[in-house]
Amino acid sequence: MRRLIAAGGAALALALGLSGCASPQDKTNDACADVKDVVNALPEVAGDDGAKEIVPRLDRQIDAAAKADQAFGDAGADAAFRAAWQHLNATLRDDRKAWQDPLTGTGAPPGPGSDMVIAMNLAGFKAAVDGARTDLGAAATKAGYPGCGDAITWRY
């Protein structure tokens, strides 16, 4: 009887010791929760927001996403998920560049008519981020990271 109790106690101690180790999935979801906290602390984009408001928000999100990506690597996160995360971060950086210099990549000179070119350029970058968010949501769902896809409402 004592051996049985002792064996049970050892098994319980082992189980308690192992429960302190977070799984790669837990580590990944925790990193995403940190990003979500950063994003949620930022104000939502309003219709009259310009580069002065949006660029600093994008900087904070890009930094948080880069730190999370490093945590994903350390945790051994799913490769397809990481690729989607990195793609989203790249599109956020491109969107930031477009807000900083709205005529970037358009070849259009500043002056009359440039407002329309700027609006179309920014809309194109927003659409690219939208697509990357959709891809990330699918990859996060497939990899089993529910806190990493649509749960984060990026501000861009």
C-alpha positions as CSV (number, residue, x, y, z in Angstrom):
1,M,0.0,0.0,0.0
2,R,2.8,2.4,0.9
3,R,4.5,1.7,-2.4
4,L,1.3,2.5,-4.3
5,I,0.9,5.8,-2.4
6,A,4.6,6.6,-3.0
7,A,4.3,5.8,-6.6
8,G,1.2,7.9,-6.9
9,G,2.9,10.8,-5.1
10,A,5.8,10.6,-7.5
11,A,3.5,10.6,-10.5
12,L,1.6,13.6,-9.1
13,A,4.9,15.4,-8.5
14,L,6.0,14.7,-12.1
15,A,2.6,15.8,-13.4
16,L,2.8,19.0,-11.4
17,G,6.4,19.7,-12.6
18,L,5.5,19.1,-16.2
19,S,2.4,21.4,-16.1
20,G,4.7,24.4,-15.6
21,C,6.1,23.9,-19.1
22,A,4.2,25.7,-21.7
23,S,3.6,24.0,-25.1
24,P,4.6,25.6,-28.4
25,Q,0.9,26.3,-29.0
26,D,0.6,28.1,-25.6
27,K,3.7,30.1,-26.2
28,T,2.5,31.1,-29.6
29,N,-1.0,32.1,-28.3
30,D,0.7,34.1,-25.5
31,A,2.8,36.0,-28.0
32,C,-0.3,36.8,-30.0
33,A,-2.1,37.9,-26.8
34,D,0.7,40.4,-26.2
35,V,0.3,41.8,-29.7
36,K,-3.5,42.0,-29.2
37,D,-2.9,44.0,-26.0
38,V,-0.7,46.4,-27.9
39,V,-3.1,46.8,-30.8
40,N,-6.2,47.1,-28.5
41,A,-4.4,49.9,-26.6
42,L,-4.3,52.0,-29.8
43,P,-7.3,54.1,-30.9
44,E,-9.2,52.8,-33.9
45,V,-8.6,54.5,-37.2
46,A,-11.1,57.3,-37.8
47,G,-12.1,58.6,-41.2
48,D,-10.2,61.9,-40.8
49,D,-7.0,60.3,-39.5
50,G,-3.9,61.1,-41.5
51,A,-0.3,60.1,-41.5
52,K,0.4,62.0,-38.3
53,E,-2.0,59.6,-36.5
54,I,-1.6,56.4,-38.5
55,V,2.2,56.1,-38.9
56,P,2.9,55.9,-35.1
57,R,0.1,53.3,-34.7
58,L,1.6,51.2,-37.4
59,D,5.1,51.6,-35.8
60,R,3.8,50.1,-32.6
61,Q,2.0,47.3,-34.3
62,I,5.0,46.4,-36.5
63,D,7.3,46.4,-33.5
64,A,4.9,44.1,-31.5
65,A,4.5,41.8,-34.5
66,A,8.3,41.5,-35.0
67,K,8.8,40.6,-31.3
68,A,6.0,38.0,-31.5
69,D,7.6,36.5,-34.6
70,Q,10.8,36.0,-32.7
71,A,8.8,34.3,-29.9
72,F,7.1,32.1,-32.6
73,G,10.6,31.0,-33.8
74,D,11.7,30.2,-30.2
75,A,8.5,28.3,-29.6
76,G,8.7,26.3,-32.9
77,A,5.4,27.6,-34.2
78,D,3.9,26.2,-37.4
79,A,5.9,27.3,-40.5
80,A,2.9,28.2,-42.6
81,F,1.5,30.3,-39.8
82,R,4.8,32.1,-39.4
83,A,5.0,32.8,-43.1
84,A,1.5,34.3,-43.0
85,W,2.4,36.4,-39.9
86,Q,5.6,37.6,-41.6
87,H,3.7,38.5,-44.8
88,L,1.2,40.5,-42.7
89,N,4.0,42.3,-41.0
90,A,5.6,43.1,-44.4
91,T,2.3,44.5,-45.7
92,L,1.9,46.6,-42.6
93,R,5.4,48.0,-43.2
94,D,4.5,48.7,-46.9
95,D,1.3,50.5,-45.7
96,R,3.4,52.6,-43.3
97,K,5.7,53.6,-46.1
98,A,2.7,54.6,-48.2
99,W,1.3,56.7,-45.4
100,Q,4.7,58.4,-44.9
101,D,5.1,59.2,-48.6
102,P,1.7,58.6,-50.3
103,L,3.1,59.0,-53.8
104,T,5.7,56.2,-53.2
105,G,5.8,53.8,-56.1
106,T,3.2,55.7,-58.2
107,G,5.6,57.6,-60.4
108,A,3.1,60.5,-60.1
109,P,4.5,64.0,-59.4
110,P,2.9,66.1,-56.6
111,G,0.4,68.6,-57.9
112,P,-3.0,68.7,-59.5
113,G,-4.6,65.3,-59.5
114,S,-2.2,63.8,-57.1
115,D,-5.0,63.6,-54.4
116,M,-6.7,60.9,-56.5
117,V,-3.5,59.0,-57.1
118,I,-2.8,59.1,-53.3
119,A,-6.2,57.9,-52.5
120,M,-5.9,55.0,-54.9
121,N,-2.4,54.2,-53.7
122,L,-3.5,54.0,-50.0
123,A,-6.5,52.0,-50.9
124,G,-4.3,49.5,-52.7
125,F,-2.0,49.1,-49.7
126,K,-5.1,48.7,-47.4
127,A,-6.4,46.0,-49.7
128,A,-3.0,44.2,-49.5
129,V,-3.2,44.3,-45.6
130,D,-6.8,43.1,-45.8
131,G,-5.7,40.1,-47.9
132,A,-2.8,39.3,-45.6
133,R,-5.1,39.4,-42.6
134,T,-7.4,36.9,-44.3
135,D,-4.5,34.7,-45.0
136,L,-3.2,34.9,-41.5
137,G,-6.7,34.1,-40.1
138,A,-6.8,30.9,-42.2
139,A,-3.2,29.9,-41.3
140,A,-3.8,30.6,-37.6
141,T,-7.0,28.5,-37.6
142,K,-5.4,25.6,-39.4
143,A,-2.4,25.7,-37.0
144,G,-4.6,25.8,-33.9
145,Y,-3.7,29.3,-32.8
146,P,-7.1,30.8,-32.1
147,G,-5.7,34.0,-30.6
148,C,-3.5,34.8,-33.5
149,G,-5.8,35.4,-36.5
150,D,-9.0,37.2,-36.5
151,A,-8.8,37.9,-32.8
152,I,-6.4,40.7,-33.5
153,T,-8.1,43.8,-34.9
154,W,-5.1,45.5,-36.5
155,R,-5.4,49.3,-36.9
156,Y,-4.2,50.5,-40.3
